[in-house]
Amino acid sequence: MRRIPPVRKFECPACRYSDYRMSAREVGEVVPGECPRCGKSMEVVGSEAPEWLEKHLKAISGHFDVVDFVAQGNKLEVEVESRDPKRSFRSLLAELKPRGYMPVMREVDGGLKLTVLRFVRARPSNVAVNVFLLFLTVLTTFAAGYFFIFGDTYRATLFSFAIMFMLGTHEIGHKIAAWRNGVESTLPYFIPAPTFLGTLGAVINIKSPIPTKEALVELGVSGPLSGFAVAVPLTLLGLILSKPDPAGLTLPMTPAIFAIMQIAVFGHVPSGMALNPLAFAGWVVLLLTMFNLIPAGWLDGGHISRGLMSREAHYTLTRTLGFVLFFTGVFFPESPLWFWGFLIILLFRNYHPGALDDVSGLSRPQKFLAAIGLAVFLLCLPVPVG
């Protein structure tokens, strides 16, 4: 049977603030200067824990050694110890989550601190919206291929299929990783747009906290890796069906893996090409993969890097990359670097919250996945050609 530590209710006679603490003091005892609100004395007014607090303390005591705690309102903060914090946290999460609560573990002053918060489940998504946006994006990417890029039905259809398939595979990779790690998420939302490409990509919404750093890395790397895995063979097939043409399309940026495939097919990197729609869609997705893997903010690369570093270090990296890209782009105005930097600076002004367990390190498989993510990022970086 799980035993809870001694509980006392403390109250300030001056401001009426009250909380529950781990203490063996006698009822009626007065403790000078203990009120966190007004700084005056606190009096012990009770020795019984409310039902919700007793349940939480029993759960925590079953997985951790409780050193101290304070409970106020419905918020419980507990100093704990454990020989295996990662295992203890996961088993506690599995026990509390069905009750509608989530533990959050942080390192504070060299010790472990648990905060137990109520978890409110998000409402179910309307799948009809996902389906509508899917069909609308198929139409806009076809229209972009027909009116802006290729000018005929067959190649526009091929372009629409290719880019939708690659983007969809990217998002399904995220979806599978979320399901594998017990994270609630939506189906992909494709984003139609009246642009040169007909789309701004696709996203899935994460609807519950990410439990561990390992899950954070898996969620970050799964999408780019899945998209890259289908983009490479489709792009290679598209290049085989393309041909060099000095009067053809000149690509403003060439990802390293794209240049490698050009050399494999043509023996060199052509200055211009009559580009097959599969190759053009692959070129677009490879560049999007590179941008997504920048280790900043809430980008996929930002999730991976947040799993590897502290909140403060990740925020510093995000801001530094944003300003470096922005000011580098000033010297290379023909590239989108300045725009990418501007987006990073604008969108990621707050700290990345990290995982519920922001203490335990990564296991070897997740470190390997992070290394693969870095390799994919480097392969998608633009290289000078000519």
N, C-alpha and C positions, 0 to 999 in steps of 0.2 A: 504493500500500500504506500502511495506517495505521500510524504509528509511535507507540509508547507512551513516556511520559516515563521517566527513569531511576528504578528501583525498588531500595530497600534494605530488608532486614529488620533491625529493631532489637529488642534484647532487654535486659531489666534483669537483671543477675546477682543482685541482691538479692532481688527478689520474683518473678522469672521472667515478668513481664509482657512481651508481645511484640506488635509490630505491623509493618505495612509502610508506608513513607513514600516520598514523592518526594524523592530525594536522590542526590547523586553522590559521597558519602563512600566512602572505601576500607574494605573488610572488615577488621575488627579495630580500627577507630577508635572511641574512646570519647568520648561527648558528655555532659558533666556536667549534672546537674539536669534531665534531659529525661524522666524516667519520670513519666507522668501518675498512676500509682497511688501510688508511695511517694516521689517527688521525687528519687530518686537517679540515678546515671548510667545511660545506655543505651549498649550496644555494638552496632556494626554486625556482624551475624553471617551475612549472606547478600546476594546480589545478583540472585537469580532470583525472579521473580514466580510465584506459583502459577497454575495454569491459569485458575481462575475470575476472579482479579484481572486477569490479562492480557486476558481476553475483555472484561471490563467497561471497562478502560482504553482498549482499541482502539475499542470502541463510542462511548465518550464523546469520545475524541479525534477521531472522525469528524464530530462535530457542534459541539463546543466547543473552545476553547483551554484546556488544563489549566494552572492556576497552581500548585496544590499538592494533595496528597491524603494521607489517612491511612486505612488499612484494618486492621480488627481483627475477628477472627472472620469472619463472613460479611457484615459491615457496611462499606460504603465511603463515605467522605465526601470530596467533591472541591470545591475552589474553582475556579471556571471563569469564562471571559469569552466573550462573544459579541456580535456586532453586532446580531443579531436573536434574542434569547433565546426568544421565543415559537416561532418556526419551528424553532430548534435543539432545543428541548425536545420538541416534537411528533414530530420525526423520530427522536429518541433513544427516546422512549416506544414508537414503532412498532417499533423494532428490539429493544428489551429485553422487551417484553410477551410475545411468543411464547416467549421463553426462561424465562418464569416470574419475571421481575423487574420492579420498578417504580421509576423515578426520582422523587424528590421535590425540587422546587426552591424555595428560600427566599432572601430577601435578608438577609444578615448583615453588619453593620458596613459597609454601603454596597456590598458585593460579592455575587456569586452563589454559593450553596452547593448542590451536588447531593448527595443521599443516595440510594444504591441499596439497595433492600430486596427480599427475596424475597416474591413474591406467591403466596399460597396460594388457589387457586380454591375457591369455596364448592361444596358438594354441590348437585346438581340438586334443584329443589323438587318436591314431590309435587303434581301438578296436581289430583289427586283432592280434596285439601284445599280448593283454591280453588273447585272446582265445588260441593262440599258446602256451604261457607259461603255461596256465591252463592244456592243454593236455600233454605237455611235463612233467609237474610236476606230473601228474597222472602216467605217465610211470616211472619216476624216483623213486617215492615213492613205486610203485608196485615192481620195480626191487630191491629196498632196502629191502622190506619186504620178497621178495623171496630168494635173494642171501645172505643177511646178518643177517636176524632175524628169519624167520619162516621156510623157505625151501619148502613151498608148495603153489600152486596157490590159493587155497581158502583163506587161512589165509593172504597171501600177498594182495589179492584183498580187503579183509575186512579191513586190516590195511590202505591201500591206501585210501579207501572210508572214513574211520573214521577220519584220520588226515586231509584230504582235506576238509571234511565237517566242522570240528571244526575250522580250520584256515579260511576257507571261511566265516563262520558265524561271526567270529571276525572282519574281514575286512568289511563285509556288515554292521555290527553295526556302524563302523566308517562312512561308506558311507551314511547311513540314517541320522546320526547326522549332517554330513556336509550339506546334502540337507535341513534338517530342519532349519539350521541356516544360509542358504544362502551362504554357502562356496562352491566354485567350487572345485571338486575333480575328480580323475580318478576312473575307475573300479579297482578292485584288480589286482595287479601284483603278481602272484605266482612265487616263486624263486626255480627252479630245481637245484639240486646239487648232485654231485657224492659222497655223504656222507652216513653214517650209516643209516640216516633217509630218504635220498633222496630229502630233501628240506631244505632251510634256512628260510622257513616261507613265508609270503606274506605281501605286503604293498599297501597302496593307496597313491597317491601323492596329496597333497593339492595345489591347483592352484590359490588361491586368499587369501588375508589376512583374519585372523579370527577376527570377529568384536568385540566381547565382552569376558570378563572373563567367563561369563556363558557358552558361546559357546565353549570356550577353555576346560572347565571342561567336558562338554557333549561329545566333540570329544575325550577327553582322556579316559573317563570311558566307553563309549559305546562299544568299541571293546572288552576289557577284560570281561565286564559284559555279552555281548552276547556270546562270546566264552565259558565262564565259565558256562553259563546257559545250553548249549548243552553238554559240556564236562562232567558235573557231572552225568546226567542220563546215558549217553553212557558208562562212566567209571564204574558206578555201575552195569550196565548190563554185562559189560565185566568181572567184578570181580565175579558176580554170575556164569558165565560160565567158570571161572578159578578154579584152585584147588591148595592148598598148596603142595609144593614138595621141600623137603630140597635139592634135587639135581638140582632144576630148577633155574630160573633166580633170581639173587639177585639184587635188585634195589639199586644203589649207593646213592640216595637221595629219601626221602619219603615226599611229601607234606602233610601237616596236614590233609586236607580234604581227601586225598587218604588213610591215616592211619585210619581215622574215618570210612570210607567206608569198609576198610578191617576188622576192628573190628566188624562192623555191620553184615558183611557177614560170617566171619570165627570165630568171637569171640576173635581173637587175630591178631597181625601183623605177618604173616609168615616170616620166614627167607629166604625162597625161594619159587618160584611159577612157575607153568605151566600156563603162563599168556595168556589169550585170547587177540587177536589183538585189540579189542575195549578198553580193560583196558590198554594195552601198549600205544596206541595212546593217550588215555586220560591222562595217566601219563606224557607223553611228553608235551602235551598242557598245563597242569596245571603248570608245571615248566616254560614253556615259558610265561604263564600269570603272574607268579610271577616276572620274570625278567622284563617283559614289564611294570609292575606296580611299579618298583623302581622309587622313585620320583627324577629323575635326567634327565637333558638335554631334548632331544626331545622324550624320551620314553613316553608311554601313561601316566605313573605315573608322568613324568616330566611336561606334559601338565596340569595335575590336580594340582600339587603343584604350578606351575607358576600362575594358576588362583587364588591361595590362598595367594601368597606372592609377594614381590617386585622383580624386576629384580636382584638386588644385593644379596638379601637373597637367591634367587633360585640358583644363580651362586655359592655362597658359599656352599650351601647344595650339589650341584652337585659335586663340586671338593672334598668336604669332604667325601662323600659317595664313590667316585671313589678310593681315596687313602685308606680309611678304608677297603673296599672290597679287594683291591690289597694286602695290607700288612697282612690282616687276612688270605687271601689265601696262603700266604707264610708258615703259620703255619699249614695249612690244605691242602697240595698240591694235595690230592686225590679229592678235590672238585673243581668246576669251579669258585670259588669266585675270585681268582686272575685274571682269564681271563675276568670275567665280569667287575671287577674294571679297568683292563687295557683298555677295550673297552670304558668305560665311560670317562676315562682320555683322551684317544686318540680322540674320536669322538666329545666330547662336550666341546671344549675349548673356545667357544664363549658364549655370553649371549643369553638366550632365548628371542626373540623379544617381546613375549607377544601378547596381543590383541590390536586392534586399540584403543579401550577404555580401557586403563590400569589404570583407576581411580575408576570407579564405582565398588562397592562390589558385592558379589554373593547374589542371592535371596535364600530363604529357600530351594526350590527344588534342586538347584544345590549344596548347602551345604550337603543335604541329599545324593545326588549322590556321592559326594566326600567321604562321610562316608562309603557308600556301597563299593566304590573302595578300601578304606582302609581295610574293612572287608574281601574282596576277596583276597587282597594281603596277609593278615595274614593267611587266610585259605590255601593259596598256598605255604607258607613258609615251607621249609624242617624241619622236627622234628626228634630228635634222637629216634630210635627204636631198639629193640633187647631185 
